[in-house]
Amino acid sequence: MHCPFCRHPDSRVVDTRSSDDGLSIRRRRQCPKCDRRFTTTESASLLVVKRSGVVEPFSRDKVIEGVKKACQGRPVTDADLATVAQSVEEAIRATGVSQIDANDIGLAVLPPLRELDEVAYLRFASVYQAFESLEDFESAIEGLRRDHETQGAAE
């Protein structure tokens, strides 16, 4: 790491701390040449490959905007949407990949959205699982009903 003051090509780490969200590391560094201190922030990059082939950084805000459309008119708060986006990012980062297809992000949204609101889940799933007929909706609804029955039996 080059010193931002004197451009010396080396520095030593004086202090390391995790950020509040746990997704990055803050390091205090000191230049051995000029003795000035500076801060760096490090995070693992996560890139999204869109259908067009364009690669861009992962954005929780984009996840929230996509899910917000499915939740329109539903009793879902902004905090709920932020929680879904955080769950999606954590699930993707847990896979250990540095690049992921945009469609895979949409599929990763489905489990936490299903827990949040089943109507929004069906709306979102109809796009990301490419529902083509009423039978696709009926099959998804039947899956939800089966899950309700097994949960009811377990309680």
DSSP file with accessible surface (Angstrom, degrees, kcal/mol):
  #  RESIDUE AA STRUCTURE BP1 BP2  ACC     N-H-->O    O-->H-N    N-H-->O    O-->H-N    TCO  KAPPA ALPHA  PHI   PSI    X-CA   Y-CA   Z-CA
    1    1 A M              0   0  115      0, 0.0     2,-0.2     0, 0.0     7,-0.0   0.000 360.0 360.0 360.0 121.3    0.0    0.0    0.0
    2    2 A H        -     0   0   93      1,-0.1     6,-0.1     7,-0.1     9,-0.1  -0.513 360.0-110.2 -74.6 141.6    1.5    3.3   -1.1
    3    3 A C     >  -     0   0    0      5,-2.5     4,-1.5     7,-0.2    -1,-0.1  -0.528  19.4-144.7 -69.1 129.2    1.6    6.2    1.4
    4    4 A P  T  4 S+     0   0   70      0, 0.0    -1,-0.1     0, 0.0    -2,-0.0   0.665  95.4  46.9 -72.3 -10.8   -0.9    8.8    0.2
    5    5 A F  T  4 S+     0   0   90      3,-0.1    -2,-0.0    31,-0.1    -3,-0.0   0.901 131.9   9.1 -95.8 -50.3    1.4   11.6    1.5
    6    6 A C  T  4 S-     0   0   41      2,-0.1    -1,-0.0     0, 0.0    -3,-0.0   0.421  91.4-124.6-114.4  -1.8    4.9   10.7    0.3
    7    7 A R     <  +     0   0  154     -4,-1.5    -5,-0.0     1,-0.2     0, 0.0   0.648  47.3 166.2  66.7  17.2    4.1    7.8   -2.1
    8    8 A H        -     0   0   53      1,-0.1    -5,-2.5    -6,-0.1    -1,-0.2  -0.424  40.9-129.0 -59.8 137.3    6.5    5.5   -0.3
    9    9 A P  S    S+     0   0   84      0, 0.0     2,-0.3     0, 0.0    -1,-0.1   0.437  81.4  54.8 -76.8   5.9    5.6    1.9   -1.6
   10   10 A D        +     0   0   94      2,-0.0     2,-0.3    -7,-0.0    23,-0.3  -0.927  52.6 169.4-137.2 158.1    5.3    0.4    1.9
   11   11 A S        -     0   0   10     -2,-0.3     2,-0.4    20,-0.2    20,-0.2  -0.971  25.0-128.1-156.8 161.4    3.3    0.9    5.1
   12   12 A R  E     -A   30   0A 140     18,-2.7    18,-2.6    -2,-0.3     2,-0.4  -0.911  24.7-115.7-118.2 147.8    2.8   -1.1    8.3
   13   13 A V  E     +A   29   0A  60     -2,-0.4    16,-0.3    16,-0.2     3,-0.1  -0.668  30.4 175.3 -82.4 125.9   -0.6   -1.9    9.9
   14   14 A V  E     +     0   0A  50     14,-3.5     2,-0.3    -2,-0.4    15,-0.2   0.782  68.6   6.4 -97.5 -35.9   -1.0   -0.2   13.3
   15   15 A D  E     -A   28   0A  53     13,-1.5    13,-2.8     2,-0.0     2,-0.4  -0.997  58.9-162.8-151.7 143.0   -4.6   -1.3   14.0
   16   16 A T  E     +A   27   0A  62     -2,-0.3     2,-0.3    11,-0.2    11,-0.2  -0.998  15.4 169.1-131.8 131.0   -7.3   -3.5   12.4
   17   17 A R  E     -A   26   0A 153      9,-2.8     9,-3.6    -2,-0.4     2,-0.2  -0.996  32.2-119.9-140.2 148.2  -11.0   -3.4   13.1
   18   18 A S  E     -A   25   0A  83     -2,-0.3     7,-0.2     7,-0.2     5,-0.0  -0.567  37.1-112.7 -81.0 145.6  -14.1   -5.0   11.5
   19   19 A S    >   -     0   0   30      5,-2.7     3,-1.0    -2,-0.2    -1,-0.1  -0.249  31.6-101.1 -72.0 168.6  -16.7   -2.5   10.2
   20   20 A D  T 3  S+     0   0  176      1,-0.3    -1,-0.1     2,-0.1    -2,-0.1   0.871 124.1  46.3 -59.3 -39.5  -20.1   -2.3   11.9
   21   21 A D  T 3  S-     0   0   95      1,-0.1    -1,-0.3     3,-0.0    -2,-0.0   0.572 106.3-128.3 -82.9  -6.7  -21.8   -4.4    9.2
   22   22 A G  S <  S+     0   0   48     -3,-1.0    -2,-0.1     2,-0.2    -1,-0.1   0.556  82.7 105.2  76.5   6.3  -19.0   -7.0    9.3
   23   23 A L  S    S+     0   0   47     20,-0.0    21,-0.5    -5,-0.0     2,-0.3   0.517  78.6  32.9 -99.1  -6.0  -18.4   -6.8    5.5
   24   24 A S  E     - B   0  43A  24     19,-0.2    -5,-2.7    -5,-0.0     2,-0.4  -0.944  69.2-129.4-144.4 167.2  -15.2   -4.8    5.5
   25   25 A I  E     -AB  18  42A  60     17,-3.0    17,-3.0    -2,-0.3     2,-0.5  -0.971  13.4-149.9-122.5 131.9  -12.1   -4.3    7.5
   26   26 A R  E     -AB  17  41A  93     -9,-3.6    -9,-2.8    -2,-0.4     2,-0.4  -0.888  17.3-170.2-101.1 127.2  -10.7   -0.9    8.6
   27   27 A R  E     -AB  16  40A  56     13,-3.0    13,-2.7    -2,-0.5     2,-0.5  -0.976  16.4-150.1-122.6 132.6   -7.0   -0.7    8.9
   28   28 A R  E     -AB  15  39A  64    -13,-2.8   -14,-3.5    -2,-0.4   -13,-1.5  -0.872  26.9-171.6 -93.8 128.6   -4.9    2.1   10.4
   29   29 A R  E     -AB  13  38A  33      9,-3.2     9,-2.2    -2,-0.5     2,-0.4  -0.877  15.1-153.2-122.4 156.6   -1.5    2.2    8.7
   30   30 A Q  E     -AB  12  37A  30    -18,-2.6   -18,-2.7    -2,-0.3     7,-0.2  -0.996  17.4-130.1-132.5 134.6    1.7    4.1    9.2
   31   31 A C     >  -     0   0    0      5,-2.4     4,-1.5    -2,-0.4   -20,-0.2  -0.678   8.6-150.6 -81.4 128.9    4.3    5.0    6.6
   32   32 A P  T  4 S+     0   0   72      0, 0.0    -1,-0.1     0, 0.0   -21,-0.1   0.726  94.0  49.1 -72.5 -17.1    7.9    4.1    7.7
   33   33 A K  T  4 S+     0   0  141    -23,-0.3   -22,-0.1     3,-0.1    -2,-0.0   0.943 128.5  15.0 -86.9 -53.4    9.3    7.0    5.7
   34   34 A C  T  4 S-     0   0   45      2,-0.1     3,-0.1   -26,-0.0    -1,-0.1   0.495  90.6-134.1-101.5  -6.1    7.3   10.0    6.7
   35   35 A D     <  +     0   0  108     -4,-1.5     2,-0.2     1,-0.2     0, 0.0   0.575  56.0 141.6  64.1  11.9    5.6    8.5    9.9
   36   36 A R        -     0   0  137     -6,-0.1    -5,-2.4     1,-0.0     2,-0.3  -0.541  43.9-134.3 -83.2 152.1    2.2    9.8    8.9
   37   37 A R  E     +B   30   0A 120     -7,-0.2     2,-0.3    -2,-0.2    -7,-0.2  -0.794  25.4 171.5-107.0 150.8   -0.9    7.6    9.5
   38   38 A F  E     -B   29   0A  18     -9,-2.2    -9,-3.2    -2,-0.3     2,-0.4  -0.956  25.5-121.2-151.5 163.5   -3.8    6.9    7.2
   39   39 A T  E     -B   28   0A  62     -2,-0.3     2,-0.3   -11,-0.2   -11,-0.2  -0.900  21.0-173.0-112.9 139.3   -6.8    4.6    7.1
   40   40 A T  E     -B   27   0A  19    -13,-2.7   -13,-3.0    -2,-0.4     2,-0.4  -0.920  11.7-149.2-124.5 154.3   -7.7    2.0    4.5
   41   41 A T  E     -B   26   0A  99     -2,-0.3     2,-0.4   -15,-0.2   -15,-0.2  -0.994  13.6-167.4-123.3 129.9  -10.9    0.0    4.1
   42   42 A E  E     +B   25   0A  70    -17,-3.0   -17,-3.0    -2,-0.4     2,-0.3  -0.940  12.2 164.1-119.3 138.4  -10.8   -3.5    2.6
   43   43 A S  E     -B   24   0A  84     -2,-0.4     2,-0.4   -19,-0.2   -19,-0.2  -0.989  41.5-106.2-147.7 152.7  -13.7   -5.6    1.5
   44   44 A A        -     0   0   67    -21,-0.5     2,-0.2    -2,-0.3    49,-0.0  -0.650  42.0-126.4 -77.2 128.6  -14.1   -8.7   -0.7
   45   45 A S        -     0   0   81     -2,-0.4     2,-0.4    12,-0.0    -1,-0.1  -0.510  20.8-164.9 -79.5 146.2  -15.6   -7.7   -4.0
   46   46 A L        -     0   0    7     -2,-0.2    12,-2.9    12,-0.1     2,-0.4  -0.983  10.2-164.1-130.9 116.4  -18.7   -9.3   -5.3
   47   47 A L  E     -Cd  57  99B  49     51,-3.2    53,-2.3    -2,-0.4     2,-0.5  -0.824   8.9-145.4-109.1 146.1  -19.4   -8.8   -8.9
   48   48 A V  E     -Cd  56 100B  11      8,-3.6     8,-2.2    -2,-0.4     2,-0.7  -0.916   5.5-150.5-111.0 129.5  -22.7   -9.5  -10.8
   49   49 A V  E     -Cd  55 101B  31     51,-2.8    53,-2.4    -2,-0.5    54,-0.3  -0.894  19.7-152.3-100.1 113.6  -22.7  -10.7  -14.4
   50   50 A K    >   -     0   0   78      4,-3.0     3,-2.1    -2,-0.7    51,-0.0  -0.326  30.0-101.5 -81.4 167.4  -25.8   -9.4  -16.1
   51   51 A R  T 3  S+     0   0  220      1,-0.3    -1,-0.1     2,-0.1    50,-0.0   0.840 123.1  57.8 -56.5 -34.3  -27.6  -11.1  -19.0
   52   52 A S  T 3  S-     0   0   97      2,-0.1    -1,-0.3     1,-0.1     3,-0.1   0.557 120.7-108.9 -73.9  -8.6  -26.0   -8.7  -21.4
   53   53 A G  S <  S+     0   0   50     -3,-2.1     2,-0.1     1,-0.4    -2,-0.1   0.308  73.4 140.3  96.2  -8.7  -22.5   -9.8  -20.2
   54   54 A V        -     0   0   79     -5,-0.1    -4,-3.0     1,-0.0     2,-0.5  -0.463  42.1-146.8 -68.5 138.9  -21.9   -6.5  -18.4
   55   55 A V  E     +C   49   0B  68     -6,-0.2    -6,-0.2    -2,-0.1    -1,-0.0  -0.929  26.2 161.9-111.7 130.4  -20.1   -7.0  -15.0
   56   56 A E  E     -C   48   0B  47     -8,-2.2    -8,-3.6    -2,-0.5     3,-0.1  -0.962  42.9 -85.3-142.4 160.7  -20.9   -4.6  -12.2
   57   57 A P  E     -C   47   0B  93      0, 0.0   -10,-0.2     0, 0.0     2,-0.1  -0.339  52.2 -99.0 -65.8 147.3  -20.5   -4.6   -8.4
   58   58 A F        -     0   0   28    -12,-2.9     2,-0.4     3,-0.0   -12,-0.1  -0.383  40.7-163.2 -62.3 141.4  -23.2   -6.2   -6.2
   59   59 A S     >  -     0   0   39      1,-0.1     4,-1.4    -3,-0.1     3,-0.3  -0.972  22.9-161.3-134.9 120.3  -25.7   -3.7   -4.8
   60   60 A R  H  > S+     0   0   66     -2,-0.4     4,-2.7     1,-0.2     5,-0.2   0.849  96.1  62.5 -61.8 -35.1  -28.1   -4.3   -1.9
   61   61 A D  H  > S+     0   0  116      1,-0.2     4,-2.5     2,-0.2    -1,-0.2   0.880 100.9  50.9 -60.5 -37.0  -30.1   -1.3   -3.2
   62   62 A K  H  > S+     0   0  108     -3,-0.3     4,-2.1     2,-0.2    -1,-0.2   0.885 109.4  50.6 -68.4 -37.3  -30.8   -3.0   -6.5
   63   63 A V  H  X S+     0   0   13     -4,-1.4     4,-2.5     2,-0.2     5,-0.3   0.946 111.1  49.3 -62.2 -46.3  -32.0   -6.1   -4.6
   64   64 A I  H  X S+     0   0   29     -4,-2.7     4,-2.8     1,-0.2    -2,-0.2   0.922 110.0  50.6 -60.3 -44.3  -34.3   -3.9   -2.5
   65   65 A E  H  X S+     0   0   99     -4,-2.5     4,-1.3     1,-0.2    -1,-0.2   0.903 111.9  47.6 -62.2 -41.0  -35.7   -2.1   -5.6
   66   66 A G  H  X S+     0   0   28     -4,-2.1     4,-1.0     1,-0.2    -1,-0.2   0.918 115.5  43.7 -66.0 -42.2  -36.4   -5.5   -7.3
   67   67 A V  H  X S+     0   0    2     -4,-2.5     4,-1.6     1,-0.2     3,-0.2   0.869 105.3  63.8 -71.9 -33.7  -38.1   -6.9   -4.2
   68   68 A K  H  < S+     0   0   83     -4,-2.8     4,-0.4    -5,-0.3    -1,-0.2   0.883  99.0  55.0 -59.0 -36.4  -40.0   -3.7   -3.6
   69   69 A K  H >< S+     0   0  153     -4,-1.3     3,-1.0     1,-0.2    -1,-0.2   0.912 108.7  47.0 -63.7 -41.6  -41.9   -4.1   -6.9
   70   70 A A  H 3< S+     0   0    8     -4,-1.0    -1,-0.2     1,-0.2    -2,-0.2   0.784 112.6  51.2 -69.9 -25.5  -43.0   -7.6   -5.9
   71   71 A C  T >< S+     0   0    9     -4,-1.6     3,-2.6    -3,-0.1     5,-0.3   0.370  76.5 136.7 -93.4   3.5  -44.1   -6.2   -2.4
   72   72 A Q  T <  S+     0   0  148     -3,-1.0    -3,-0.1    -4,-0.4    -4,-0.0  -0.284  79.1   8.4 -56.8 126.5  -46.1   -3.3   -3.8
   73   73 A G  T 3  S+     0   0   80      1,-0.3    -1,-0.3     3,-0.1    -2,-0.1   0.506 106.1 116.3  81.0   4.0  -49.4   -3.1   -1.9
   74   74 A R  S <  S-     0   0   86     -3,-2.6     2,-2.4     2,-0.1    -1,-0.3  -0.711  81.8-103.7-102.8 157.0  -48.2   -5.7    0.7
   75   75 A P  S    S+     0   0  108      0, 0.0     2,-0.4     0, 0.0    -3,-0.1  -0.378  74.3 132.4 -79.0  66.7  -47.7   -5.0    4.4
   76   76 A V        -     0   0   28     -2,-2.4     2,-0.1    -5,-0.3    -3,-0.1  -0.975  43.6-147.7-123.0 130.5  -43.9   -5.0    4.0
   77   77 A T     >  -     0   0   75     -2,-0.4     4,-2.0     1,-0.1     5,-0.1  -0.463  28.3-110.4 -93.5 167.3  -41.6   -2.3    5.6
   78   78 A D  H  > S+     0   0  121      1,-0.2     4,-2.4     2,-0.2     5,-0.2   0.857 121.1  56.3 -62.1 -35.7  -38.4   -0.8    4.3
   79   79 A A  H  > S+     0   0   65      2,-0.2     4,-2.1     1,-0.2    -1,-0.2   0.892 104.9  51.9 -63.6 -38.6  -36.7   -2.6    7.2
   80   80 A D  H  > S+     0   0   54      2,-0.2     4,-2.2     1,-0.2    -2,-0.2   0.917 109.7  49.3 -62.1 -42.8  -38.1   -5.9    6.0
   81   81 A L  H  X S+     0   0    6     -4,-2.0     4,-2.5     1,-0.2    -2,-0.2   0.902 109.6  51.3 -64.3 -40.8  -36.7   -5.2    2.5
   82   82 A A  H  X S+     0   0   42     -4,-2.4     4,-2.4     1,-0.2    -1,-0.2   0.893 108.7  52.1 -63.4 -37.6  -33.3   -4.4    4.0
   83   83 A T  H  X S+     0   0   80     -4,-2.1     4,-2.5     2,-0.2    -2,-0.2   0.911 109.3  49.2 -65.9 -41.6  -33.3   -7.6    5.9
   84   84 A V  H  X S+     0   0    6     -4,-2.2     4,-2.5     2,-0.2    -2,-0.2   0.945 111.6  49.1 -61.6 -46.4  -34.1   -9.6    2.8
   85   85 A A  H  X S+     0   0    0     -4,-2.5     4,-2.5     1,-0.2    -2,-0.2   0.900 111.2  49.6 -61.5 -40.3  -31.3   -7.9    0.9
   86   86 A Q  H  X S+     0   0   79     -4,-2.4     4,-2.7     2,-0.2    -1,-0.2   0.923 110.4  50.4 -65.0 -42.5  -28.9   -8.6    3.7
   87   87 A S  H  X S+     0   0   44     -4,-2.5     4,-2.4     2,-0.2    -2,-0.2   0.905 110.6  49.9 -61.0 -41.2  -29.9  -12.3    3.8
   88   88 A V  H  X S+     0   0    0     -4,-2.5     4,-2.5     2,-0.2     5,-0.2   0.942 111.8  47.3 -63.7 -47.4  -29.4  -12.5    0.0
   89   89 A E  H  X S+     0   0   12     -4,-2.5     4,-2.9     1,-0.2     5,-0.2   0.925 112.6  49.3 -62.0 -42.8  -25.9  -10.9    0.2
   90   90 A E  H  X S+     0   0   97     -4,-2.7     4,-2.0     1,-0.2    -1,-0.2   0.913 111.2  49.8 -62.7 -41.3  -24.9  -13.2    3.1
   91   91 A A  H  X S+     0   0   53     -4,-2.4     4,-0.7    -5,-0.2    -1,-0.2   0.913 113.5  45.8 -64.5 -41.0  -26.1  -16.3    1.2
   92   92 A I  H ><>S+     0   0    4     -4,-2.5     3,-1.1     1,-0.2     5,-0.6   0.937 112.9  48.8 -68.8 -44.9  -24.2  -15.3   -1.9
   93   93 A R  H ><5S+     0   0   73     -4,-2.9     3,-1.4     1,-0.3    -1,-0.2   0.859 103.5  62.6 -64.0 -31.6  -21.0  -14.4    0.0
   94   94 A A  H 3<5S+     0   0   87     -4,-2.0    -1,-0.3     1,-0.3    -2,-0.2   0.758  92.5  64.5 -66.2 -22.1  -21.2  -17.8    1.8
   95   95 A T  T <<5S-     0   0   88     -3,-1.1    -1,-0.3    -4,-0.7    -2,-0.2   0.726 103.5-133.2 -72.0 -21.6  -20.9  -19.6   -1.5
   96   96 A G  T < 5 +     0   0   66     -3,-1.4     2,-0.2    -4,-0.5    -3,-0.1   0.497  57.9 136.0  84.4   3.3  -17.4  -18.1   -1.8
   97   97 A V      < -     0   0   67     -5,-0.6    -1,-0.3     1,-0.1    -2,-0.1  -0.530  45.4-157.2 -83.7 152.7  -17.8  -17.0   -5.4
   98   98 A S  S    S+     0   0   74      1,-0.2   -51,-3.2    -2,-0.2     2,-0.4   0.606  81.6  41.5-101.5 -17.6  -16.5  -13.6   -6.5
   99   99 A Q  E     +d   47   0B 102    -53,-0.2     2,-0.3   -51,-0.0   -51,-0.2  -0.997  66.6 177.8-130.6 139.9  -18.8  -13.4   -9.6
  100  100 A I  E     -d   48   0B  21    -53,-2.3   -51,-2.8    -2,-0.4     2,-0.2  -0.990  32.0-109.1-140.7 145.4  -22.5  -14.4   -9.8
  101  101 A D  E >>  -d   49   0B  84     -2,-0.3     4,-1.3   -53,-0.2     3,-0.5  -0.496  26.7-125.0 -71.1 144.6  -25.1  -14.3  -12.5
  102  102 A A  H 3> S+     0   0   29    -53,-2.4     4,-1.8     1,-0.3     3,-0.4   0.871 111.8  57.4 -58.6 -36.5  -27.9  -11.7  -11.9
  103  103 A N  H 3> S+     0   0   67    -54,-0.3     4,-2.1     1,-0.2    -1,-0.3   0.879 101.2  56.1 -64.1 -34.9  -30.4  -14.5  -12.3
  104  104 A D  H <> S+     0   0   68     -3,-0.5     4,-1.9     1,-0.2    -1,-0.2   0.828 103.8  54.3 -67.0 -30.3  -28.8  -16.4   -9.4
  105  105 A I  H  X S+     0   0   19     -4,-1.3     4,-1.3    -3,-0.4    -1,-0.2   0.930 106.7  51.3 -66.4 -44.1  -29.3  -13.4   -7.3
  106  106 A G  H  X S+     0   0    2     -4,-1.8     4,-0.8     1,-0.2     3,-0.4   0.911 110.3  48.8 -58.3 -40.8  -33.0  -13.4   -8.1
  107  107 A L  H >< S+     0   0   66     -4,-2.1     3,-0.5     1,-0.2    -1,-0.2   0.862 107.0  56.1 -67.8 -33.2  -33.2  -17.1   -7.2
  108  108 A A  H 3< S+     0   0   26     -4,-1.9    -1,-0.2     1,-0.2    -2,-0.2   0.740 100.3  60.9 -70.1 -20.9  -31.4  -16.3   -3.9
  109  109 A V  H 3X S+     0   0    2     -4,-1.3     4,-2.3    -3,-0.4     5,-0.3   0.828  88.1  76.2 -71.9 -30.9  -34.1  -13.8   -3.1
  110  110 A L  H <X S+     0   0    9     -4,-0.8     4,-2.6    -3,-0.5     5,-0.2   0.879  89.3  49.6 -56.5 -50.5  -36.8  -16.4   -3.1
  111  111 A P  H  > S+     0   0   83      0, 0.0     4,-1.7     0, 0.0    -1,-0.2   0.955 116.3  40.1 -60.0 -49.5  -36.3  -18.2    0.3
  112  112 A P  H  > S+     0   0   28      0, 0.0     4,-1.6     0, 0.0    -2,-0.2   0.888 116.4  51.6 -68.2 -30.8  -36.2  -15.0    2.5
  113  113 A L  H  X S+     0   0    0     -4,-2.3     4,-3.0     1,-0.2     8,-0.3   0.894 105.4  55.7 -70.2 -34.5  -39.0  -13.4    0.5
  114  114 A R  H  < S+     0   0   60     -4,-2.6    -1,-0.2    -5,-0.3     7,-0.1   0.894 108.7  47.9 -62.7 -40.2  -41.1  -16.6    1.0
  115  115 A E  H  < S+     0   0  157     -4,-1.7    -1,-0.2    -5,-0.2    -2,-0.2   0.847 115.4  46.3 -66.5 -33.7  -40.7  -16.2    4.7
  116  116 A L  H  < S-     0   0   53     -4,-1.6     2,-0.3     1,-0.3    -2,-0.2   0.949 132.2 -11.0 -76.3 -52.9  -41.6  -12.5    4.6
  117  117 A D     X  -     0   0   16     -4,-3.0     4,-2.2    -5,-0.1    -1,-0.3  -0.879  50.1-156.1-157.4 117.9  -44.7  -12.5    2.4
  118  118 A E  H  > S+     0   0   74     -2,-0.3     4,-2.3     2,-0.2     5,-0.1   0.833  96.2  52.8 -69.5 -32.5  -46.1  -15.4    0.3
  119  119 A V  H  > S+     0   0   59      2,-0.2     4,-2.3     1,-0.2    -1,-0.2   0.946 111.9  45.6 -67.6 -45.6  -47.9  -13.1   -2.2
  120  120 A A  H  > S+     0   0    0      1,-0.2     4,-2.8     2,-0.2     5,-0.2   0.898 110.8  55.8 -62.0 -38.4  -44.8  -11.1   -2.9
  121  121 A Y  H  X S+     0   0   21     -4,-2.2     4,-3.3    -8,-0.3     5,-0.2   0.936 107.5  47.7 -58.5 -47.4  -42.9  -14.4   -3.2
  122  122 A L  H  X S+     0   0   28     -4,-2.3     4,-2.0     1,-0.2    -1,-0.2   0.904 112.1  50.0 -63.0 -40.6  -45.3  -15.7   -5.9
  123  123 A R  H  X S+     0   0  104     -4,-2.3     4,-0.7     2,-0.2    -1,-0.2   0.939 116.0  41.8 -60.6 -48.2  -45.0  -12.4   -7.8
  124  124 A F  H >X S+     0   0   15     -4,-2.8     4,-2.2     1,-0.2     3,-0.9   0.913 113.3  52.7 -67.0 -44.2  -41.2  -12.5   -7.7
  125  125 A A  H 3X S+     0   0    0     -4,-3.3     4,-2.7     1,-0.2     6,-0.3   0.853  98.2  65.3 -61.9 -33.6  -41.0  -16.3   -8.4
  126  126 A S  H 3<>S+     0   0   29     -4,-2.0     5,-1.8    -5,-0.2    -1,-0.2   0.842 111.0  37.1 -61.1 -28.3  -43.2  -15.9  -11.5
  127  127 A V  H X<5S+     0   0   98     -3,-0.9     3,-1.0    -4,-0.7    -2,-0.2   0.935 122.0  40.2 -85.3 -52.3  -40.4  -13.8  -13.0
  128  128 A Y  H 3<5S+     0   0   65     -4,-2.2    -2,-0.2     1,-0.3    -3,-0.2   0.690 120.8  42.3 -79.4 -18.1  -37.3  -15.6  -11.8
  129  129 A Q  T 3<5S-     0   0   94     -4,-2.7    -1,-0.3    -5,-0.3    -3,-0.1   0.268 110.3-124.1-105.7  10.6  -38.6  -19.1  -12.2
  130  130 A A  T < 5 -     0   0   60     -3,-1.0    -3,-0.2    -5,-0.2    -4,-0.1   0.898  27.8-157.7  52.1  55.0  -40.1  -18.1  -15.6
  131  131 A F      < +     0   0   36     -5,-1.8    -1,-0.2    -6,-0.3     3,-0.1  -0.425  17.4 176.0 -59.7 133.9  -43.7  -19.1  -14.9
  132  132 A E        +     0   0  174      1,-0.2     2,-0.3    -2,-0.1    -1,-0.1   0.499  56.3  19.2-119.5  -9.1  -45.4  -19.7  -18.3
  133  133 A S  S >> S-     0   0   45      1,-0.1     4,-1.2     0, 0.0     3,-0.6  -0.941  81.4 -96.4-152.6 172.1  -48.9  -20.9  -17.4
  134  134 A L  H 3> S+     0   0  126     -2,-0.3     4,-3.0     1,-0.2     5,-0.2   0.836 119.0  64.5 -62.6 -31.2  -51.5  -21.0  -14.7
  135  135 A E  H 3> S+     0   0  121      1,-0.2     4,-2.6     2,-0.2    -1,-0.2   0.857  97.3  55.3 -62.5 -34.4  -50.2  -24.5  -13.9
  136  136 A D  H <> S+     0   0   58     -3,-0.6     4,-2.0     2,-0.2    -1,-0.2   0.925 110.9  44.4 -63.9 -42.7  -46.9  -23.0  -12.8
  137  137 A F  H  X S+     0   0   75     -4,-1.2     4,-2.8     2,-0.2     5,-0.2   0.927 113.0  51.4 -65.4 -44.5  -48.7  -20.7  -10.4
  138  138 A E  H  X S+     0   0  121     -4,-3.0     4,-2.7     1,-0.2    -2,-0.2   0.903 109.4  50.4 -60.1 -40.5  -50.9  -23.6   -9.2
  139  139 A S  H  X S+     0   0   83     -4,-2.6     4,-2.1     2,-0.2    -1,-0.2   0.917 111.8  47.3 -64.5 -43.0  -47.8  -25.8   -8.6
  140  140 A A  H  X S+     0   0   16     -4,-2.0     4,-2.0     2,-0.2    -2,-0.2   0.914 113.2  48.4 -65.2 -41.4  -46.1  -23.0   -6.6
  141  141 A I  H  X S+     0   0   54     -4,-2.8     4,-2.6     1,-0.2    -2,-0.2   0.913 109.4  52.8 -65.5 -40.6  -49.3  -22.4   -4.5
  142  142 A E  H  X S+     0   0   79     -4,-2.7     4,-2.6    -5,-0.2    -1,-0.2   0.903 107.0  53.1 -62.5 -37.8  -49.6  -26.1   -3.9
  143  143 A G  H  X S+     0   0   13     -4,-2.1     4,-2.1     1,-0.2    -1,-0.2   0.911 109.1  48.9 -62.8 -40.4  -46.0  -26.2   -2.6
  144  144 A L  H  X S+     0   0    9     -4,-2.0     4,-2.1     2,-0.2    -2,-0.2   0.915 110.8  50.6 -63.9 -42.2  -46.9  -23.4   -0.2
  145  145 A R  H  X S+     0   0  146     -4,-2.6     4,-2.4     2,-0.2    -2,-0.2   0.911 108.7  51.3 -63.3 -41.9  -49.9  -25.3    1.0
  146  146 A R  H  X S+     0   0  127     -4,-2.6     4,-2.5     1,-0.2    -1,-0.2   0.916 109.4  50.7 -61.1 -42.3  -47.9  -28.4    1.6
  147  147 A D  H  X S+     0   0   64     -4,-2.1     4,-2.2     1,-0.2    -1,-0.2   0.896 109.5  50.6 -63.0 -39.2  -45.4  -26.4    3.6
  148  148 A H  H  X S+     0   0   87     -4,-2.1     4,-2.5     2,-0.2    -1,-0.2   0.903 110.6  49.6 -64.2 -40.5  -48.3  -25.0    5.7
  149  149 A E  H  X S+     0   0  127     -4,-2.4     4,-2.2     2,-0.2    -2,-0.2   0.912 111.9  46.9 -65.4 -42.5  -49.7  -28.5    6.3
  150  150 A T  H  X S+     0   0   90     -4,-2.5     4,-1.6     2,-0.2    -1,-0.2   0.868 113.8  48.8 -70.0 -32.9  -46.3  -29.8    7.4
  151  151 A Q  H  X S+     0   0   99     -4,-2.2     4,-1.1    -5,-0.2    -2,-0.2   0.900 111.4  49.7 -69.7 -39.7  -45.7  -26.8    9.7
  152  152 A G  H  < S+     0   0   47     -4,-2.5    -2,-0.2     1,-0.2     3,-0.2   0.880 111.4  48.8 -64.6 -38.1  -49.2  -27.2   11.2
  153  153 A A  H  < S+     0   0   88     -4,-2.2    -1,-0.2     1,-0.2    -2,-0.2   0.840 108.8  53.9 -70.2 -31.3  -48.6  -31.0   11.8
  154  154 A A  H  <        0   0   88     -4,-1.6    -1,-0.2    -5,-0.2    -2,-0.2   0.738 360.0 360.0 -76.0 -22.3  -45.2  -30.2   13.4
  155  155 A E     <        0   0  194     -4,-1.1    -3,-0.1    -3,-0.2    -4,-0.0   0.183 360.0 360.0 -86.1 360.0  -46.8  -27.7   15.9
